[in-house]
């Protein structure tokens, strides 16, 4: 029985937390595995770098627009239903993306047609895949106390870190005869379907109709799965949270600027390695070095989230500020290095910074609002995260191909603005502004 499991991180049973972790991990791993092979696929198809980057833009725009809607929908339909919808959207999108690219690589369609079909298939991920992350965040936030929430949400956020490490690590092993570079798409489609099956089997139904005698989520008393909610928190506030709410405004600006910096670095790193390592005309050999650098960054991100945050007892504000400071320092060797080791080390340092930044920004937004607003906060956070990938990666690639130093200066500037803004901020909506 669910109630018989001992409480784990943040008060949730370990098995429950592991399942939520897997929901987030499989999509993160799939997307980073895709990022590690897309530069090589683009080179094989004869597609300019900037068009490969723009292929993600439409799905990112849909993600930003629809994530708040799915978050509000989870208040009515249940968090589990939205997680299932998100996984289904991811699996179907990945399968169709792989099919489109395979057709292009085998000459069944032209390179530009393959990329257009790829972008069209990504629509499913942007439209429906965006339902899962806010549902997971709201599920965790609704079942953890304020004191434990930063740590619990950092565990959830670290699933992205582990996923970004796992994806590039396994991507070269998934390049198999017959489907070649499209192998990761097939593998992670099957992985997502497996997680979806476990989700249906193991996570209790939390739809409002299944909750006895209490309004769903806003009550924060006894939940359908038998776990006590945050009875020590304030009374629930209205569920519709506005983007301009003064309690979360500073956090959202910080999240948006830091997210743009991260998406720009991720968007340009693969193409930069093609040039710095002289692999532009040996695209098949590029997947390994790109995967290595991405994996180093992901492992550093995990170290920050699993080690530094609990060890140093970092609160949201300090975690976000320290993270952006590390980004400023780590970007320098990435911008100036010409050896794989130098670039990987700088990327790892910057990634550790992003590993501190993201749970800090997420937890800060969650702690700034009332229990009844957690679904709305989760949706806005997911939209902010998705907005970073609409045009920023393509802008970064465009700048890199014309005046490469400008992209590094822009990343540095965005990170510095976040540090200065939070340093000077007097009130962030936290119980303790210095946290």
C-alpha positions in Angstrom: 0.0 0.0 0.0 1.3 3.5 -0.8 0.9 4.6 2.8 3.1 1.8 4.1 6.2 3.2 2.4 8.6 5.2 4.6 8.9 8.8 3.7 11.8 9.8 1.5 13.2 13.1 0.2 10.8 15.9 1.1 8.4 13.5 2.8 7.4 11.4 -0.2 7.9 7.6 -0.3 11.2 6.6 -2.0 9.3 4.5 -4.6 7.0 7.4 -5.4 9.9 9.9 -5.7 11.8 7.5 -7.9 8.9 7.2 -10.3 8.5 11.0 -10.5 12.3 11.2 -11.0 12.0 8.8 -14.0 9.2 10.8 -15.6 11.5 13.8 -15.8 14.7 11.8 -16.5 13.5 10.0 -19.6 12.6 13.2 -21.4 15.8 15.0 -20.4 17.9 12.0 -21.5 16.1 11.7 -24.8 16.5 15.4 -25.6 20.2 15.5 -24.8 20.8 12.3 -26.7 19.1 14.0 -29.6 21.2 17.2 -29.1 24.4 15.1 -29.2 23.6 13.6 -32.7 21.7 16.5 -34.3 24.9 18.4 -35.4 26.1 15.2 -37.2 22.7 14.6 -38.7 22.5 18.2 -39.9 25.9 17.9 -41.5 24.9 14.6 -43.3 21.7 16.3 -44.5 23.6 19.4 -45.7 21.6 21.7 -43.5 23.0 25.0 -42.1 23.6 25.0 -38.4 21.1 27.8 -37.8 18.3 25.8 -39.4 19.0 22.8 -37.3 18.7 25.1 -34.2 15.5 26.7 -35.5 13.9 23.3 -35.9 13.3 23.3 -32.1 11.8 26.8 -32.0 8.2 26.0 -32.8 7.9 23.3 -30.2 9.5 25.6 -27.6 7.0 28.3 -28.4 4.1 25.8 -27.9 5.7 24.6 -24.7 5.8 28.2 -23.3 2.2 28.9 -24.3 0.6 25.6 -23.2 2.5 24.7 -20.0 0.5 27.1 -17.8 -2.7 25.6 -19.3 -1.7 22.0 -18.5 -0.7 23.1 -15.0 -4.2 24.5 -14.4 -5.7 21.5 -16.0 -3.8 19.3 -13.5 -5.8 21.0 -10.7 -9.0 19.6 -12.3 -7.8 16.3 -14.0 -5.1 15.3 -11.6 -1.3 15.4 -11.7 -1.0 11.7 -12.8 -3.2 12.3 -15.9 -1.0 15.2 -17.0 2.2 13.2 -16.5 0.8 10.5 -18.6 -0.2 13.0 -21.3 3.3 14.4 -21.3 5.0 11.1 -21.7 2.6 10.1 -24.5 3.4 13.3 -26.3 7.1 12.8 -25.9 7.1 9.2 -27.1 4.9 9.9 -30.2 7.0 13.0 -31.1 10.3 11.2 -30.7 9.1 8.3 -32.9 8.0 10.6 -35.7 11.1 12.8 -35.4 13.3 9.7 -35.9 11.2 8.5 -38.8 11.6 11.9 -40.5 15.3 12.0 -40.1 15.8 8.4 -41.1 13.9 9.2 -44.4 16.2 12.1 -45.0 19.4 10.2 -44.3 18.3 7.4 -46.7 17.4 9.9 -49.4 13.7 9.3 -49.4 13.2 13.0 -48.8 15.5 16.0 -49.2 17.4 17.4 -46.3 15.2 20.5 -45.9 12.1 18.3 -46.1 13.5 16.1 -43.4 14.1 19.0 -41.1 10.7 20.5 -41.7 9.1 17.1 -40.9 11.3 16.9 -37.8 10.1 20.4 -36.7 6.5 19.4 -37.4 6.8 16.2 -35.3 8.3 18.3 -32.5 4.9 20.0 -32.3 3.6 17.0 -30.4 6.3 17.4 -27.8 5.7 21.2 -27.4 2.0 20.8 -27.3 1.6 17.7 -25.0 5.0 17.0 -23.6 4.7 20.3 -21.7 2.0 18.7 -19.5 4.4 16.5 -17.5 7.0 18.8 -15.8 4.5 21.2 -14.1 2.5 18.3 -13.0 5.5 16.7 -11.4 6.6 20.0 -9.7 3.1 20.6 -8.4 2.8 17.0 -7.1 6.0 17.4 -5.1 5.3 20.9 -3.9 1.8 19.9 -2.8 3.2 17.0 -0.6 6.3 18.7 1.0 6.6 21.2 3.8 8.1 24.6 3.1 11.2 23.6 5.0 11.8 20.6 2.8 10.7 21.9 -0.5 14.0 23.3 -1.8 15.7 20.0 -1.3 12.7 18.0 -2.7 12.5 20.2 -5.8 16.3 20.0 -6.2 15.9 16.2 -6.3 13.3 16.6 -9.1 15.5 19.2 -10.9 18.4 16.8 -10.6 16.5 14.3 -12.8 17.3 16.7 -15.6 20.9 16.7 -14.6 21.1 12.9 -14.6 19.1 12.8 -17.8 21.5 15.2 -19.5 24.4 12.9 -18.4 22.7 9.7 -19.4 21.6 10.9 -22.8 25.0 11.8 -24.3 26.6 8.8 -22.5 24.4 6.2 -24.2 23.8 8.0 -27.5 27.0 6.7 -29.2 26.0 3.1 -28.1 22.6 3.5 -29.7 24.0 4.3 -33.1 23.4 0.9 -34.5 23.5 -0.6 -38.1 20.3 0.0 -40.1 19.1 3.2 -38.4 22.5 4.7 -37.5 22.3 8.2 -36.0 18.6 7.8 -35.5 19.1 5.0 -33.0 18.7 7.2 -29.9 15.2 8.3 -31.1 14.0 4.7 -31.3 15.5 3.8 -27.9 14.1 6.7 -26.0 10.7 6.2 -27.6 10.6 2.7 -26.1 12.0 4.0 -22.8 9.2 6.6 -22.5 6.5 4.0 -23.2 8.0 1.8 -20.4 7.9 4.7 -17.9 4.4 5.4 -19.0 3.4 1.8 -18.2 4.9 1.9 -14.7 3.3 5.3 -14.1 -0.2 3.8 -14.8 0.6 0.8 -12.7 2.3 2.4 -9.6 1.1 6.0 -9.1 -2.3 6.3 -7.4 -5.0 8.1 -9.3 -5.3 11.6 -7.9 -8.1 13.0 -10.1 -10.4 15.3 -8.0 -13.3 12.9 -8.2 -11.2 10.3 -6.4 -10.5 12.6 -3.4 -13.0 12.0 -0.6 -14.7 15.0 0.9 -12.0 17.6 0.2 -11.3 20.0 -2.7 -8.4 18.7 -4.8 -4.8 20.1 -4.1 -6.0 23.3 -2.4 -7.1 21.5 0.8 -3.6 20.2 1.6 -5.0 18.1 4.3 -5.3 14.3 3.6 -4.5 13.4 0.0 -6.0 10.5 -1.9 -2.7 8.5 -1.6 -2.9 8.8 2.2 0.0 11.3 2.6 -0.5 14.4 4.8 -0.2 17.7 3.0 1.2 21.0 4.2 -1.3 21.7 7.0 1.2 24.1 8.5 1.2 26.4 5.4 -0.9 29.4 5.0 -4.5 29.2 3.8 -4.8 28.5 0.1 -4.9 31.6 -2.1 -6.8 31.9 -5.4 -5.5 29.3 -7.9 -5.1 31.6 -10.9 -1.6 33.1 -10.5 -0.6 36.0 -12.7 2.8 36.4 -14.4 3.1 39.9 -13.1 2.5 39.0 -9.5 5.0 41.0 -7.4 5.8 38.0 -5.2 7.3 36.1 -8.1 8.3 38.8 -10.5 12.0 38.9 -9.6 12.2 35.1 -9.6 10.7 34.9 -13.1 13.0 37.5 -14.5 16.0 35.7 -13.0 14.7 32.4 -14.4 14.1 33.9 -17.9 17.6 35.4 -18.1 19.4 32.4 -16.7 17.4 30.1 -18.9 18.4 32.1 -22.0 22.1 31.9 -21.0 21.8 28.1 -20.6 19.9 27.5 -23.9 22.5 29.6 -25.8 25.4 27.7 -24.3 23.7 24.3 -25.1 22.7 25.5 -28.5 26.2 26.5 -29.7 28.4 23.9 -27.9 28.0 21.1 -30.5 28.6 23.2 -33.5 31.6 24.9 -31.8 33.2 21.5 -31.1 32.8 20.6 -34.8 34.9 23.6 -35.6 37.4 23.6 -32.7 38.2 19.9 -33.1 38.3 20.0 -36.9 35.4 17.6 -37.3 33.2 19.6 -39.6 33.9 17.2 -42.5 34.0 14.1 -40.3 30.5 14.4 -38.8 30.3 10.7 -37.8 33.3 11.2 -35.5 31.8 14.2 -33.7 29.1 12.4 -31.7 31.7 11.0 -29.3 33.4 14.3 -28.3 30.1 16.2 -28.2 28.6 13.5 -25.9 31.7 13.6 -23.7 31.5 17.4 -23.1 27.7 17.2 -22.5 28.2 14.3 -20.1 30.9 16.2 -18.1 28.5 19.1 -17.8 25.7 16.9 -16.7 27.8 15.2 -14.1 28.9 18.5 -12.7 25.2 19.6 -12.6 24.4 16.5 -10.6 27.3 17.2 -8.2 25.9 20.7 -7.6 22.3 19.5 -7.0 23.0 16.3 -5.0 26.1 17.5 -3.2 26.5 21.3 -2.9 22.9 22.3 -2.2 22.3 19.9 0.8 25.9 20.1 2.0 26.0 23.9 2.1 22.3 24.3 3.0 21.8 26.8 0.2 18.5 28.6 0.1 16.9 29.7 -3.2 18.4 33.1 -3.4 22.0 32.1 -2.6 21.7 29.0 -4.8 20.6 31.1 -7.8 23.3 33.8 -7.2 26.2 31.3 -6.7 25.0 29.3 -9.7 25.1 32.3 -12.0 28.5 33.3 -10.7 29.9 29.9 -11.6 28.4 30.4 -15.1 30.4 33.6 -15.5 33.6 31.9 -14.6 33.0 28.7 -16.5 32.1 30.4 -19.8 35.6 31.8 -20.1 37.5 28.5 -20.8 34.7 27.4 -23.1 35.0 30.7 -25.1 38.8 30.6 -25.3 39.8 26.9 -25.2 40.9 24.9 -28.2 41.6 21.6 -26.4 38.8 19.1 -25.6 39.8 19.0 -22.0 39.8 22.8 -21.6 36.4 23.1 -23.2 34.9 20.2 -21.2 36.3 21.7 -17.9 34.8 25.1 -18.5 31.5 23.6 -19.7 31.4 21.5 -16.5 31.9 24.5 -14.3 29.2 26.5 -16.1 26.8 23.5 -15.9 27.4 23.2 -12.2 26.3 26.8 -12.0 23.1 26.0 -13.9 22.6 23.1 -11.6 22.5 25.5 -8.7 20.5 28.1 -10.5 17.6 26.0 -11.7 16.4 24.5 -8.4 17.0 27.8 -6.7 14.8 29.6 -9.1 12.1 26.9 -9.0 12.1 26.7 -5.2 12.1 30.4 -4.9 9.0 30.7 -7.1 7.2 27.9 -5.2 8.0 29.3 -1.7 6.8 32.8 -2.7 3.2 31.7 -3.3 0.5 30.0 -1.3 -0.4 26.2 -1.4 -3.4 26.7 -3.6 -1.2 28.5 -6.2 1.4 25.7 -6.6 -0.2 24.4 -9.9 -0.1 27.9 -11.4 3.5 28.5 -10.2 4.6 25.2 -11.7 3.0 26.1 -15.0 4.6 29.5 -15.2 8.0 28.0 -14.3 7.6 25.4 -17.1 6.7 28.2 -19.5 9.7 30.2 -18.5 11.9 27.2 -19.0 10.4 26.5 -22.4 10.6 30.1 -23.6 14.4 30.0 -23.4 14.5 27.5 -26.4 12.3 29.4 -28.8 14.9 31.6 -30.6 17.8 31.9 -28.2 19.7 28.7 -29.4 19.3 29.8 -33.0 20.4 33.4 -32.2 23.5 32.0 -30.4 24.4 29.9 -33.5 23.8 32.8 -35.8 26.1 35.1 -33.7 28.7 32.3 -33.4 28.9 31.9 -37.2 29.4 35.7 -37.7 31.2 37.0 -34.7 31.8 34.2 -32.3 33.0 36.3 -29.4 29.7 38.1 -29.1 27.8 34.9 -28.1 30.1 34.4 -25.1 29.8 38.0 -24.1 26.0 37.8 -24.2 26.0 34.7 -22.0 28.3 36.4 -19.5 26.1 39.5 -19.5 22.9 37.5 -18.8 24.5 35.6 -15.9 25.9 38.8 -14.4 22.6 40.6 -14.6 21.0 37.8 -12.6 23.7 38.0 -9.9 23.4 41.8 -9.6 19.6 41.8 -9.6 19.3 39.2 -6.8 22.1 40.8 -4.8 20.3 44.2 -4.9 16.8 42.8 -4.4 15.2 43.6 -1.1 12.2 41.4 -1.2 11.7 38.2 -3.1 8.6 36.9 -1.5 10.5 34.5 0.7 9.9 34.0 4.4 13.6 35.1 4.8 14.9 37.4 2.0 18.4 36.2 2.8 17.6 32.6 2.3 
